[in-house]
């Protein structure tokens, strides 16, 4: 059974690798990389950040949202008419 089990690829913190001291909230393109298409912050296990940089990243995203550099949410276009899937 151990022959079939696969070890997941280890993700390293990009900020630690680049020795980033400060995550700038004005760098919108970098922040978008760590957000979903709906505008949510990606979790640590997905982004691969360490705990310290994930905390700094979330603070930077929240500041960018306050300054209206990135949206809080993105409107979802749906085919539903009455909210129950009927047309």
C-alpha positions in Angstrom: 0.0 0.0 0.0 2.9 2.4 0.6 3.9 2.0 -3.0 0.7 3.9 -4.1 0.8 6.6 -1.4 2.2 9.8 -2.8 4.0 12.4 -0.7 2.6 15.9 -1.5 5.0 18.4 -3.0 6.3 20.7 -0.3 5.3 24.4 -0.9 7.7 27.0 0.3 6.9 30.5 1.4 7.7 32.8 -1.5 8.2 35.7 0.9 10.8 33.8 2.9 12.6 32.7 -0.3 12.8 36.3 -1.5 13.6 37.6 2.0 10.8 40.0 1.9 10.7 42.2 4.9 7.4 44.1 4.3 4.3 43.1 2.2 3.1 46.3 0.6 -0.6 46.8 0.4 -0.2 49.0 -2.7 1.2 46.1 -4.8 -2.2 45.0 -6.2 -0.9 42.5 -8.7 1.0 40.6 -6.0 -2.0 40.6 -3.7 -4.3 39.3 -6.4 -2.0 36.3 -6.7 -3.0 35.3 -3.1 -6.7 35.9 -3.6 -9.4 33.8 -5.2 -11.4 34.9 -8.2 -14.3 35.8 -5.8 -12.0 38.1 -3.8 -11.3 35.9 -0.8 -7.8 35.4 0.7 -6.4 32.0 -0.1 -5.5 29.9 3.0 -2.0 29.0 4.1 -2.2 25.4 2.9 -3.1 26.6 -0.6 -0.8 29.6 -0.9 2.2 27.9 0.8 3.0 30.9 3.0 4.5 30.6 6.5 2.3 31.8 9.4 4.1 35.2 9.8 3.8 36.1 6.2 0.3 34.9 5.9 -0.7 37.2 8.7 1.1 40.1 7.0 -0.5 39.2 3.7 -4.0 39.2 5.2 -3.4 42.6 6.9 -2.1 44.0 3.5 -5.2 42.7 1.7 -7.5 44.2 4.3 -5.8 47.5 4.0 -6.0 47.4 0.2 -9.7 46.7 0.5 -10.2 49.7 2.8 -8.3 51.9 0.3 -10.5 50.5 -2.6 -7.5 49.0 -4.4 -9.0 45.5 -4.4 -12.7 44.7 -4.1 -14.2 43.1 -1.1 -16.3 40.8 -3.3 -16.9 40.2 -7.0 -20.5 40.1 -8.1 -21.5 36.6 -9.4 -23.6 36.4 -12.5 -26.0 33.5 -12.3 -28.7 32.0 -14.5 -31.1 31.8 -11.7 -34.2 33.9 -11.9 -36.1 33.4 -8.7 -33.2 32.1 -6.6 -34.2 28.4 -6.8 -32.8 27.5 -10.2 -36.1 27.8 -12.0 -36.5 30.0 -15.1 
